[in-house]
Amino acid sequence: MSGSNVWHRSREKLRRFTESFAQCAEEAAAYGKCVAATTTSKQELKKDHCAQEFAALKTCFANAAKKNLK
């Protein structure tokens, strides 16, 4: 296995990662807004407070990653 091939595969995975994330901008924004709204005034983010938004983001990202693996 050549070293250049390893770097090529790593760059390709990174490129696919950014493409996958870009497909989930709406879900990422919703999750970010939830976290930001929850942590205003030095409040701590409590477990599962933004669970619905996180689940939507996770699902979107998993589906986008599956599409980009093909």
FENNORQUI-V377394 format. One record per pair of residues at least 24 apart in sequence whose ideal C-beta (glycine too) atoms are under 6 Angstrom apart, sorted by the first residue. I is the first residue (numbers start at 0). J is the second residue. Records with the same first field share a line. If there is no record, write none. Layout:
I->J + J
//
This chain:
15->67
18->67
19->63 + 64 + 67
22->63
23->59 + 60 + 63
26->55 + 56 + 59
27->56
30->56
//
